Amino acid sequence: MLNHRQTKIQFESLATLQAIQKQAYQMLMQGLTTTGFSMRECGILIYLEQHGQATASELADAFIVKRTLIFRNTWRLIQDNLIQSQVNQTDRRIVRLTLTTNGQETVQRSVRQVQANLKTFNQSHDLEKLTKQVETLSQQLAKIN
């Protein structure tokens, strides 16, 4: 059974982890600002680049969301000619999503832009804050063990 001190350290660790998650999310959102994509849209494009193709169900499983959210995001990407859908000829219920040539070029451009945005971000005070939070979490976890 955990004593009061260990429980307190666990709650502090959880709070630190949440702060790290928030900081990492803010960094990523800053990186995405100039791309015009939401986090999920960018994730879908990168997933398709890495895996070649996927169904809406596979994307929903990968992003741990409902298929309706994936359909909403992929619809915009299809309208922007970044991805295309291909119906399986033997089983018309299966629709595969793939990047278009324009989509492939856009992913490469967006990744370069995000990296450039994050390099600018790396020189800020926020990265130092994130590093300190990770160090604090590491120390807290060491106390638990």
C-alpha positions in Angstrom: 0.0 0.0 0.0 1.3 3.5 -0.8 2.0 5.9 2.0 0.9 9.5 1.9 4.3 10.7 0.6 4.3 8.3 -2.3 0.8 9.2 -3.2 1.7 12.9 -3.1 4.7 12.3 -5.4 2.5 10.3 -7.8 0.0 13.2 -8.1 2.9 15.7 -8.5 4.3 13.5 -11.3 0.9 13.4 -13.0 0.6 17.2 -12.8 4.1 17.5 -14.3 3.3 15.1 -17.0 0.2 17.0 -17.9 2.3 20.2 -18.1 4.8 18.5 -20.4 1.9 17.3 -22.6 0.5 20.8 -22.8 3.8 22.3 -23.6 4.6 19.7 -26.3 1.1 20.3 -27.8 1.7 24.1 -27.9 5.0 23.5 -29.6 3.4 21.3 -32.2 0.6 23.7 -32.8 3.1 26.6 -33.2 4.9 24.4 -35.7 1.6 23.8 -37.6 0.4 27.4 -37.7 1.7 28.2 -41.2 0.7 24.9 -42.8 -3.1 25.5 -42.6 -3.7 22.0 -41.3 -5.3 20.8 -38.1 -3.3 18.4 -36.0 -5.4 15.5 -37.2 -5.2 16.5 -40.9 -1.5 16.7 -40.6 -1.4 13.4 -38.8 -3.5 11.7 -41.6 -1.3 13.1 -44.3 1.9 11.9 -42.5 0.3 8.5 -41.8 -0.6 8.0 -45.4 2.9 9.0 -46.5 4.5 6.5 -44.1 2.0 3.6 -44.8 1.1 4.3 -48.4 -2.6 3.7 -47.9 -5.2 3.2 -45.3 -8.9 2.8 -44.8 -11.0 5.2 -42.6 -11.2 2.4 -40.0 -7.4 2.0 -39.9 -7.0 5.7 -39.5 -9.7 5.8 -36.8 -7.8 3.1 -34.9 -4.5 4.8 -35.4 -5.7 8.1 -34.0 -8.1 6.6 -31.5 -11.1 8.5 -32.7 -14.4 7.6 -34.4 -14.6 7.0 -38.1 -17.0 10.0 -38.4 -14.2 12.3 -37.3 -11.8 10.7 -39.9 -14.4 11.1 -42.6 -14.8 14.8 -41.8 -11.0 15.3 -41.9 -10.4 13.2 -45.0 -13.3 14.9 -46.9 -11.5 18.3 -46.7 -8.2 16.6 -47.8 -10.0 15.0 -50.7 -11.6 18.3 -51.7 -8.1 20.0 -51.6 -6.8 17.2 -53.9 -4.3 16.0 -51.3 -5.7 12.5 -50.9 -7.8 10.3 -53.1 -10.2 7.4 -52.4 -10.1 4.1 -54.3 -13.0 1.6 -54.0 -11.9 -2.0 -53.8 -13.4 -3.7 -56.9 -14.0 -7.1 -55.2 -15.5 -5.6 -52.0 -17.0 -2.1 -52.6 -17.3 -1.5 -48.8 -13.5 -1.2 -48.6 -12.3 2.3 -49.6 -8.5 2.9 -49.6 -7.1 6.4 -49.1 -3.8 7.4 -50.6 -1.9 10.6 -51.1 -2.1 12.3 -54.5 1.1 13.7 -56.1 0.0 17.1 -54.8 -0.5 15.5 -51.4 3.0 14.1 -51.3 4.5 17.4 -52.3 2.4 19.2 -49.7 3.4 16.8 -46.9 7.1 17.3 -47.7 6.6 21.1 -47.8 4.6 21.0 -44.5 7.2 18.9 -42.7 10.0 21.3 -43.7 7.8 24.2 -42.6 7.0 22.6 -39.2 10.7 21.8 -38.7 11.7 25.4 -39.5 9.0 26.7 -37.1 10.2 24.4 -34.4 13.8 25.5 -34.9 12.7 29.1 -34.2 10.8 27.8 -31.2 13.8 25.8 -29.9 15.6 29.1 -29.1 12.8 30.3 -26.9 12.3 30.2 -23.1 9.5 27.6 -23.6 11.9 24.8 -24.6 13.9 25.5 -21.4 10.7 25.2 -19.4 9.9 21.9 -21.1 13.3 20.6 -20.4 13.0 21.5 -16.7 9.6 19.9 -16.5 11.0 16.6 -17.9 13.9 16.7 -15.4 11.4 17.3 -12.6 9.3 14.4 -13.8 12.3 12.2 -13.9 13.3 13.1 -10.4 9.7 12.5 -9.2 9.6 9.1 -10.8 12.9 8.2 -9.2 11.5 9.0 -5.8 8.6 6.6 -6.4 10.8 3.7 -7.3 
